[in-house]
Amino acid sequence: MRADGSPADLSPTPTPPPVTVVQGCPDRGLPLDLPPLGVAPVLQEQPFPPDFAAPTLHGTSPFPVVAGAGPYGSWSAPSPGERRARVWRALGAFFLAAATVIVVVAVSVRGIAARMPAASAEAFHSLTPVSRATLLALRSAREDAEAKVAVAPEGLERWQQASPATPPPAIRHDGYASIRGGVLFTPETFRPTGSSYDLLLHFHGNTQLVRESAEVAGLNAAVAVINLGIGSGAYEDLYAQPGVYESLLADIDRALAQRGLPTPRLRRVALSSWSAGYGAIAKILELRRGIETLDAILVTDGIHCGFVPEQPSGLNTLQLASFARAAQNAASGQLLFTITHSEIDPIAYASSSATASYLLDVAAGHPVERSPSSDAPPHLRLRAAEGAVSKKLEKQMIPTTEARVGELHVRGFRGNTPEHHMAHLLQMASTVLPELVQRWHIGGDPPSQDR
């Protein structure tokens, strides 16, 4: 009862509940200080602003409806026409999506039914739409898995062959690198696919001529050329010191790393010589430690020795001992040993023709009869040879005899002049190098054992 005697209104008076507000950017409602990931933001309760309209039992909006009065701007209920338009748009989107699903399922059903036997097709059509869709999904997943199992290994193998795991190294092909006693070239034909490389180590001769010969022959190898003097004695004296050859190989590794080959790893070596350069090969064969794979020996008009009348051959065979062992290894196919010689007789010591005949007999275990040869190699005109000998004195390689014992190949050529002797160097790209290119092209990786 009121003081005036009228009945009091005992209905509860609604009070606005506390509202949780996130402190943040006033224009976007985002927290200014974002919490770390996985940590919930700390919420702070704040009182309503003075002009905030509290909700009532009659459904009054908590925000003022006056434009610009509330923090979120003005708002008004949609008109009946707008509500009908929204309903029709929603129905249209629903029917469009349903029609798309029906068309896709129908096309898939027809395709699968066409590949099924008649009985299976009838059974498939008798299924409910949901069962059909489930069967389609299972069949599609199974076919996709089977296709991956059947095709993936072959496709992966083809991709690995066409696209190596790592790109080939960027090798510098211009100029050269200095090494002990000579220079190292990385010819245009030197294209390693990884860190492993092959090496042509040539003793005695015009450096640019040897490089150009390797390129003309198509040899995929680094090319080192060593020049120590005129006679074979300088080569024999240096490489008679243990470890000098291995130090040279290490020097070549360092030079190749500087020219762009990462962590160089020597794979195969071909020892090559012209004229007096055979002296280095003789001592390398005698003293090498076998840490590298020696795969070929190429000698052009060069192996010589002294005379010993007490020997049946008249030759000082002790001086040829390392070459004799190499010839026997070549006879059994362990390495390539190819020799060219002229008809020059130096008189004071044994000719390259006489030493080649001796090596043939040692490799075969009996005297070897050489057969006449008429297959002349093509005559090459190299740019580097233009200053080596005048064109009117340049001699062609005219074959005389030939013999083979396994991988030991000996060929004799006509001529007994200095120009004929020079021709063996000028034409190495058409005589000995093609044999090496063929061996390294079809031979693949070298055998694991050292030679």
FENHUSUL-V708864 format. One record per residue. N is the residue number from 1. OMEGA is omega in whole degrees, -180 to 180 (* if undefined). Layout:
# FENHUSUL-V708864
n | omega
N | OMEGA
N | OMEGA
This chain:
# FENHUSUL-V708864
n | omega
1 | 175
2 | 180
3 | -179
4 | 178
5 | 177
6 | -179
7 | 179
8 | 177
9 | -176
10 | 179
11 | -178
12 | 177
13 | -178
14 | 175
15 | -178
16 | 178
17 | 176
18 | -178
19 | 179
20 | -178
21 | 177
22 | 178
23 | -179
24 | -178
25 | -175
26 | -176
27 | -179
28 | 179
29 | -180
30 | 178
31 | 178
32 | 179
33 | -178
34 | 179
35 | 176
36 | 179
37 | 178
38 | 180
39 | -178
40 | 180
41 | 178
42 | -178
43 | 180
44 | 178
45 | 179
46 | 179
47 | 178
48 | 172
49 | -175
50 | -176
51 | -178
52 | -179
53 | -178
54 | 178
55 | 179
56 | 179
57 | -178
58 | 174
59 | 178
60 | 180
61 | 179
62 | -180
63 | 176
64 | -180
65 | 179
66 | -177
67 | 176
68 | -176
69 | -176
70 | 180
71 | -179
72 | 178
73 | -177
74 | 179
75 | 177
76 | -179
77 | 179
78 | 179
79 | 178
80 | 179
81 | 178
82 | 179
83 | 178
84 | 180
85 | 179
86 | 179
87 | -179
88 | 179
89 | 179
90 | 178
91 | 179
92 | 178
93 | 179
94 | -179
95 | 178
96 | 178
97 | 180
98 | 179
99 | 179
100 | 179
101 | -179
102 | -179
103 | -179
104 | -180
105 | -180
106 | 179
107 | 180
108 | 180
109 | 180
110 | 180
111 | -179
112 | 179
113 | 179
114 | -179
115 | -179
116 | 168
117 | -175
118 | -178
119 | -179
120 | 180
121 | 180
122 | 179
123 | 180
124 | -179
125 | -180
126 | -180
127 | 174
128 | 179
129 | -180
130 | 179
131 | 178
132 | -179
133 | 178
134 | 179
135 | 179
136 | -179
137 | 180
138 | -179
139 | 179
140 | 179
141 | -180
142 | -180
143 | 180
144 | 179
145 | 179
146 | 180
147 | 180
148 | -179
149 | -175
150 | -170
151 | -171
152 | -178
153 | -179
154 | 180
155 | 178
156 | 180
157 | 178
158 | 180
159 | 180
160 | 178
161 | -178
162 | -177
163 | 180
164 | -176
165 | 179
166 | 179
167 | 179
168 | -179
169 | 179
170 | -176
171 | 172
172 | -180
173 | -180
174 | 175
175 | -178
176 | 175
177 | -180
178 | 174
179 | -176
180 | 177
181 | -178
182 | -176
183 | 177
184 | 177
185 | 169
186 | -173
187 | 178
188 | -180
189 | 178
190 | -176
191 | 178
192 | 179
193 | 179
194 | -179
195 | -180
196 | -180
197 | 173
198 | -174
199 | 167
200 | -179
201 | -174
202 | 179
203 | 172
204 | 176
205 | 179
206 | -173
207 | -179
208 | 179
209 | 179
210 | 178
211 | -179
212 | 178
213 | 178
214 | 179
215 | 180
216 | 179
217 | -180
218 | -176
219 | 178
220 | -178
221 | 169
222 | -175
223 | 176
224 | -179
225 | -178
226 | 176
227 | -176
228 | -179
229 | -175
230 | -176
231 | -179
232 | -177
233 | -179
234 | 179
235 | 180
236 | -177
237 | -177
238 | -174
239 | 169
240 | 178
241 | -179
242 | 177
243 | -179
244 | 180
245 | 179
246 | 177
247 | 178
248 | 178
249 | 177
250 | 177
251 | 179
252 | 176
253 | -179
254 | -180
255 | 179
256 | 177
257 | 178
258 | -179
259 | 169
260 | 179
261 | -176
262 | 179
263 | -175
264 | 177
265 | -177
266 | -179
267 | -179
268 | 179
269 | 169
270 | 176
271 | -175
272 | 179
273 | 170
274 | 175
275 | -173
276 | -178
277 | -180
278 | -179
279 | 178
280 | -178
281 | -180
282 | -179
283 | 178
284 | 179
285 | -178
286 | -169
287 | -176
288 | -178
289 | 179
290 | 178
291 | 177
292 | 177
293 | 176
294 | -172
295 | -177
296 | 174
297 | -179
298 | -178
299 | 180
300 | 176
301 | -173
302 | -173
303 | -180
304 | 176
305 | 178
306 | -179
307 | 172
308 | -175
309 | -177
310 | -180
311 | 179
312 | -180
313 | -176
314 | -177
315 | 174
316 | -172
317 | 176
318 | 179
319 | -179
320 | -172
321 | -178
322 | 177
323 | 179
324 | 177
325 | 178
326 | 179
327 | 178
328 | 176
329 | 178
330 | 180
331 | 178
332 | 175
333 | -177
334 | 178
335 | 176
336 | 177
337 | -178
338 | -174
339 | 168
340 | 178
341 | 178
342 | 178
343 | -177
344 | 176
345 | -177
346 | 176
347 | -177
348 | 179
349 | -173
350 | -178
351 | 176
352 | 176
353 | -179
354 | -180
355 | 179
356 | 178
357 | 178
358 | -179
359 | 176
360 | -179
361 | 180
362 | -178
363 | -178
364 | -177
365 | 179
366 | 179
367 | -178
368 | 178
369 | 180
370 | 179
371 | 176
372 | -180
373 | 180
374 | -179
375 | -179
376 | 177
377 | 178
378 | 180
379 | -177
380 | 175
381 | -177
382 | -180
383 | -178
384 | -178
385 | -175
386 | -180
387 | -177
388 | -179
389 | -179
390 | -176
391 | -178
392 | 177
393 | -178
394 | -176
395 | 176
396 | -178
397 | 179
398 | -174
399 | 178
400 | -179
401 | -180
402 | 177
403 | 179
404 | 169
405 | -174
406 | 179
407 | 171
408 | -175
409 | -179
410 | 178
411 | 177
412 | -180
413 | -176
414 | 172
415 | 179
416 | 179
417 | 176
418 | 180
419 | 175
420 | 177
421 | 180
422 | -177
423 | -180
424 | 175
425 | -177
426 | -174
427 | -179
428 | 178
429 | 179
430 | -179
431 | -173
432 | -176
433 | 177
434 | 177
435 | 179
436 | 179
437 | 180
438 | -178
439 | -178
440 | 179
441 | -176
442 | -175
443 | -178
444 | 180
445 | -180
446 | 174
447 | -175
448 | -176
449 | 177
450 | 178
451 | *
